[in-house]
Amino acid sequence: METQTVLKMKQSIKPIWFCALKHHFHLAIKLFLFFGVLSGAGLAVPMIAEANVSSVTVSPQRANVNVKGVSALSLTWNVTRFEPTAPTTVLVSSTNAVLQINGSTVANLGGLLSRQSSLAAAQSETLRFNEVLSISPALARKIAEAPAGSVLISRTFTDTQTTGLARLSVFAGTGQGGALSINRIDLKFDNDARTDVIAKGDTRRAIAEINFRSSGLLKGEWRIIDPSASLGSARGRILQVVRQQVVSSGQGRTRIVSPALPTAKNGLYLLTFSVEDADGIAELPVLRYFVLEGATDRPRDNLTTLSPGNGARVSQDTVFAWENVPGALAYQIEIFNPGHSKVVSGKVVSAKDLKLRLSAFSLDNLTSGESYDWRLRAFDQEGRVIGSSPRQLIYMP
């Protein structure tokens, strides 16, 4: 009887701890399944997390720049952080802003932005960083030449644990859409030269490659200053009036060929293509050519250049200078890719000039980070080369 009583007591005691354990195990399974369903349904599930940058925005989200001078963009970057677990103090920073065209970085802008952030558990805050970014005319020209909508300025912020990124779109002139806007004119001769010496009576034409946005009537004029005109006559005389309808849903390009250029008088000629609606152009490019009697080449390395030195960095401030060559009527600077004979840029001046600076138009034909050969030639009244300098290196930074 006693043995049966003890056995019943053991059977009644065992479920006390066993059932409790079983109950908690089943409850855990149910909670796991419950939160799994919520998570799968896209509902928020409490999780252990560390402080983080939850968002970065910028104001404004779109900006326009003008290539006629330096543009200043006033921006506000808003960085929001959240601390879910414990009090923290961190440094939120961004090294610099990045200018990108078609996904490629073309320049770093601005400088370091940083601020300390202190948060308690379950607290968030938004830090505001104000800055003014300077856009140079050279960068603005690149923006103007880029396809509409392909230019972005971005900043990446970090709190040493997570990062966030914000971008704004950048446009030149009137920006995307709107009325016809001319944002680039590239001039060259029909032999692809950027500067030329032409025999008297020869035929030569110029080509204008024009980038534009939107659609409309392109109104342009080929204008020339010939040797008999005063160099103070900045606009010159009209060689031809051009009216051409151009159409594009965004960025467009058209090609306009000049009439035969004047070659009846000896001397220096300046040619340009002037257009309306050219808000995106800092200055109109100018082609220079010299007309001489003949075209006999007798190269002689007897011309001494004074500057720049071999391997010098070149810019709009670089002075090209040389010694006078008796009997010269004109001088021509030629710039080549190293080891090649095709002229990629240059300039022609009359014999009264013994120094010059290259224009932005001439430098635009050179690629940043590349080295080039250059030389100077002197021509007499008959168009003969009576002086030439040895080739030297220059570097386009």
C-alpha positions in Angstrom: 0.0 0.0 0.0 2.8 2.4 0.9 4.7 1.6 -2.4 1.6 2.4 -4.5 1.2 5.7 -2.6 4.8 6.8 -3.2 4.5 5.9 -6.9 1.4 8.0 -7.3 3.1 10.9 -5.6 6.1 10.7 -8.0 3.7 10.7 -11.0 1.9 13.7 -9.6 5.2 15.7 -8.9 7.0 15.1 -12.2 4.7 17.3 -14.4 5.2 20.3 -12.2 8.7 21.2 -13.6 8.3 19.2 -16.8 5.1 20.9 -17.8 6.5 24.3 -16.9 9.4 23.7 -19.2 7.2 22.4 -21.9 4.9 25.5 -21.5 7.8 28.0 -21.9 9.2 26.0 -24.9 5.8 26.2 -26.7 5.5 29.9 -25.9 8.9 30.6 -27.3 8.0 28.7 -30.5 4.7 30.7 -30.8 6.5 34.0 -30.3 9.1 33.1 -32.9 6.5 32.2 -35.4 4.4 35.3 -34.5 7.2 37.7 -35.1 8.3 35.8 -38.1 4.9 36.3 -39.7 5.0 40.1 -38.8 8.4 40.5 -40.3 7.4 38.6 -43.5 4.4 41.0 -43.7 6.7 44.0 -43.7 5.8 45.1 -40.2 8.4 46.6 -37.9 10.0 44.1 -35.5 12.1 45.3 -32.5 15.7 44.5 -33.1 19.0 45.3 -31.3 20.7 48.0 -33.3 23.5 50.6 -33.1 23.3 54.3 -33.7 23.2 55.1 -37.4 22.8 57.7 -40.1 19.2 57.0 -41.2 19.0 59.6 -44.0 20.8 62.4 -45.8 19.0 65.0 -47.9 20.2 68.2 -49.6 18.4 71.5 -50.3 17.9 72.6 -53.1 17.8 69.4 -55.0 18.5 71.2 -58.3 20.8 74.1 -59.2 21.8 76.1 -62.3 25.2 77.5 -63.0 26.3 80.2 -65.4 29.6 79.8 -67.3 30.0 83.5 -67.6 32.1 83.9 -64.4 32.2 81.9 -61.2 29.0 80.5 -59.9 28.3 80.1 -56.1 25.9 77.3 -55.0 24.5 77.7 -51.5 23.6 74.2 -50.2 22.2 72.7 -46.9 22.9 69.1 -46.2 20.6 67.5 -43.6 21.9 64.4 -41.8 19.4 62.4 -39.6 20.7 60.0 -37.0 19.0 57.6 -34.6 20.2 55.9 -31.4 18.1 52.9 -30.4 20.0 51.4 -27.5 22.5 53.4 -25.4 23.8 57.0 -25.1 26.5 57.8 -27.7 28.6 60.7 -28.8 30.1 60.5 -32.3 31.6 62.7 -35.0 29.5 63.1 -38.1 31.5 64.2 -41.1 31.9 64.4 -44.9 35.3 64.8 -46.6 34.2 66.7 -49.7 31.5 67.1 -52.3 31.9 65.3 -55.6 31.0 66.6 -59.1 30.1 63.7 -61.4 29.2 63.7 -65.1 27.8 60.6 -66.6 28.8 58.7 -63.5 32.5 59.8 -63.6 34.0 62.1 -61.1 35.4 65.2 -62.7 36.2 67.3 -59.6 36.1 67.4 -55.8 34.4 70.5 -54.4 34.2 72.2 -51.0 36.1 70.7 -48.0 35.5 68.8 -44.8 32.2 69.2 -43.0 32.0 67.8 -39.5 29.9 68.1 -36.3 29.6 66.2 -33.0 26.4 64.3 -32.3 25.3 63.2 -28.9 22.1 61.1 -28.5 20.4 59.3 -25.6 18.7 55.9 -26.1 15.7 55.9 -28.4 16.6 59.5 -29.5 17.1 61.0 -33.0 18.3 64.3 -34.4 18.9 66.1 -37.7 22.2 67.9 -38.2 22.4 70.7 -40.7 25.5 71.5 -42.6 25.5 74.8 -44.7 28.1 75.4 -47.4 28.8 77.5 -50.5 30.4 75.6 -53.4 32.3 77.5 -56.1 31.9 76.4 -59.7 34.7 77.7 -62.0 34.0 78.7 -65.6 36.0 75.7 -66.7 33.8 73.3 -64.7 30.7 75.1 -65.9 31.7 74.6 -69.5 32.0 70.9 -68.8 28.5 71.0 -67.2 27.2 72.9 -70.3 28.6 70.3 -72.7 27.2 67.3 -70.7 23.9 65.6 -71.7 20.9 67.0 -69.9 20.4 65.4 -66.5 23.8 63.7 -66.3 25.5 66.1 -63.9 25.3 65.5 -60.1 26.9 66.9 -57.0 26.9 64.5 -54.1 28.2 64.2 -50.5 28.6 61.1 -48.4 28.3 61.5 -44.6 29.5 59.0 -42.0 29.2 58.6 -38.2 32.1 56.0 -38.2 29.5 53.2 -38.1 27.1 53.8 -41.1 27.0 56.2 -44.1 24.5 58.1 -46.0 24.5 59.9 -49.4 22.6 62.8 -51.0 22.7 64.2 -54.5 21.5 67.3 -56.4 21.1 67.7 -60.1 23.1 70.5 -61.8 22.3 72.3 -65.1 24.0 75.1 -67.1 22.2 78.2 -68.3 18.4 77.8 -68.3 18.8 74.1 -67.4 16.7 71.2 -68.6 13.9 72.0 -71.1 12.7 75.5 -71.9 13.6 77.6 -74.9 16.6 76.9 -77.2 19.9 77.3 -75.4 23.3 77.2 -77.1 25.9 75.8 -74.6 29.0 75.1 -76.8 30.5 76.2 -80.1 33.6 74.5 -81.4 35.4 76.0 -84.4 38.0 74.4 -86.7 39.0 74.6 -90.4 37.9 72.0 -92.9 41.4 70.5 -92.7 40.8 70.0 -89.0 43.4 72.6 -88.1 42.7 75.1 -85.3 45.0 77.7 -86.7 46.3 78.0 -90.2 48.6 79.7 -92.7 46.9 79.9 -96.1 48.4 80.7 -99.5 46.9 83.8 -101.1 43.9 82.8 -103.3 43.6 79.3 -101.8 40.1 78.0 -100.7 39.4 77.3 -97.1 36.2 76.9 -95.0 35.5 76.7 -91.3 33.2 74.3 -89.5 31.2 75.2 -86.4 30.1 72.2 -84.2 27.3 73.5 -82.0 25.8 71.8 -78.9 22.3 73.0 -77.8 19.4 72.1 -75.6 15.7 72.0 -76.6 14.4 73.1 -80.0 14.0 76.3 -81.9 15.4 78.6 -84.6 19.2 78.9 -84.5 20.2 82.5 -85.4 23.8 82.9 -86.2 26.3 84.9 -88.2 29.8 84.1 -89.6 31.8 87.2 -88.8 35.3 88.1 -89.9 37.9 90.8 -89.2 40.3 91.1 -92.1 43.7 92.7 -92.3 42.3 96.1 -93.4 40.0 96.3 -90.4 40.9 97.8 -87.0 41.6 95.1 -84.4 39.3 97.2 -82.2 36.4 96.2 -84.4 35.5 93.3 -82.1 32.5 92.1 -84.0 33.9 92.4 -87.5 31.9 92.3 -90.7 29.2 89.7 -91.5 30.4 87.0 -93.9 27.1 85.0 -93.8 23.8 85.0 -92.0 22.6 81.6 -90.8 19.0 80.6 -89.9 18.5 76.9 -89.2 15.8 75.0 -87.3 17.3 72.6 -84.7 15.3 70.0 -82.8 16.2 68.0 -79.7 14.3 66.5 -76.8 17.3 67.2 -74.6 20.9 67.6 -75.7 21.4 68.2 -79.4 24.3 68.8 -81.8 24.5 70.3 -85.3 27.3 71.2 -87.8 27.4 74.4 -89.8 29.9 75.0 -92.6 31.1 78.5 -93.5 31.2 80.0 -97.0 34.7 80.1 -98.6 36.9 82.3 -96.4 38.5 85.5 -97.8 42.1 84.9 -98.9 42.6 87.9 -101.3 44.7 90.1 -98.9 47.8 89.2 -97.1 47.7 89.4 -93.3 45.9 88.2 -90.3 42.2 87.2 -90.3 40.0 86.6 -87.2 36.8 84.5 -87.7 34.0 83.6 -85.3 30.5 82.3 -85.4 28.1 84.5 -83.3 24.8 83.2 -82.1 21.8 84.3 -80.2 20.6 82.3 -77.1 24.2 81.6 -76.1 23.7 81.9 -72.3 25.8 78.9 -71.7 28.9 80.2 -73.4 31.5 82.3 -71.6 33.1 83.7 -74.8 32.8 83.0 -78.5 35.7 81.0 -79.9 37.9 82.7 -82.6 39.7 81.1 -85.4 42.9 82.9 -86.6 44.5 82.4 -90.0 47.2 84.2 -91.9 47.2 84.7 -95.7 50.6 84.9 -97.4 51.8 85.0 -101.0 53.0 81.4 -101.3 53.2 78.1 -99.5 56.8 77.1 -99.9 58.1 75.4 -96.7 61.8 75.8 -95.9 62.0 74.8 -92.2 65.1 76.1 -90.4 65.6 75.6 -86.6 66.9 79.1 -86.2 64.1 80.6 -84.1 64.9 81.1 -80.4 62.0 80.8 -77.9 62.3 82.5 -74.5 59.3 80.9 -72.6 57.8 78.7 -71.5 60.6 76.3 -70.6 60.7 72.7 -71.7 58.2 70.6 -69.7 56.4 73.7 -68.3 52.8 73.6 -67.1 50.5 75.6 -69.4 47.5 77.7 -68.6 45.8 81.0 -69.8 48.5 82.8 -67.8 51.4 81.1 -69.6 53.4 83.6 -71.8 54.8 82.2 -75.0 57.7 84.5 -76.0 60.4 84.5 -78.7 63.2 86.5 -80.3 62.4 88.5 -83.5 63.1 86.9 -86.9 64.1 89.6 -89.5 61.7 89.6 -92.4 58.9 87.8 -90.6 55.4 88.8 -91.4 53.7 86.3 -89.0 54.4 83.8 -86.3 52.5 80.6 -85.6 52.5 78.5 -82.5 51.7 74.8 -83.2 50.8 72.2 -80.5 51.0 68.5 -81.3 50.5 65.2 -79.6 54.0 64.0 -78.8 55.6 62.4 -81.8 52.8 63.4 -84.2 52.5 65.9 -87.0 48.8 66.8 -86.8 48.3 70.2 -85.1 45.7 69.9 -82.2 45.8 73.6 -81.2 47.8 76.8 -81.6 47.6 80.4 -82.6 48.8 82.8 -85.3 49.9 86.4 -84.6 51.3 89.2 -86.8 55.1 89.9 -86.7 54.6 92.9 -84.4 53.9 90.5 -81.6 56.8 88.7 -80.0 54.7 87.1 -77.2 51.2 85.8 -76.6 48.9 83.8 -74.3 46.7 81.0 -75.4 42.9 81.6 -75.1 40.5 79.3 -73.2 39.3 78.2 -76.6 42.8 77.0 -77.6 43.4 75.3 -74.2 40.0 73.5 -74.5 41.5 71.4 -77.2 44.1 70.0 -74.8 43.4 67.2 -72.3 44.1 67.7 -68.7 46.9 65.5 -67.4 48.5 65.1 -70.9 51.8 66.3 -72.3 52.2 68.0 -75.7 54.9 69.1 -78.1 55.0 72.7 -79.3 57.0 74.8 -81.7 57.0 78.3 -83.2 57.3 79.1 -86.9 58.0 82.4 -88.7 56.6 83.3 -92.2 57.7 85.9 -94.6 55.7 87.9 -97.1 55.7 85.1 -99.7 54.5 82.5 -97.2 57.8 80.8 -96.8 58.8 79.4 -93.4 61.9 81.4 -92.6 62.3 80.4 -89.0 61.3 77.4 -86.8 62.1 76.4 -83.2 62.8 72.9 -82.0 59.9 71.1 -80.5 59.6 71.4 -76.7 57.3 69.7 -74.1 54.4 71.4 -72.3 52.1 69.9 -69.7 48.3 70.5 -69.4 47.5 70.2 -65.7 
